[in-house]
């Protein structure tokens, strides 16, 4: 099955969503200078989490390959790709 999703993060309230992000995503968001990039990073996490929840994928462990591509290490049959455009 292939699912496609998108969202507009323009009006995302960083102060409201930041506390619900996991620590690892907060650290990633903190590394960005511009709010636009912080919103994109936060939004993509929330969108991925929503899609995984819809498929009853619980407690995914998101890790990063050497080339920077994220993957879910405890679900080897789930593959995803994200774009920040």
Buried (B, 14 or more C-beta within 10 A) or exposed (E): EEEEEEEEBEEBEBEEBBEEBEEEBBEBBEEBEEEEEBBBBBBBBBBBBEBBEEEEBEEBEBEEEEEEEBBBEEBEEEEBEBEEE
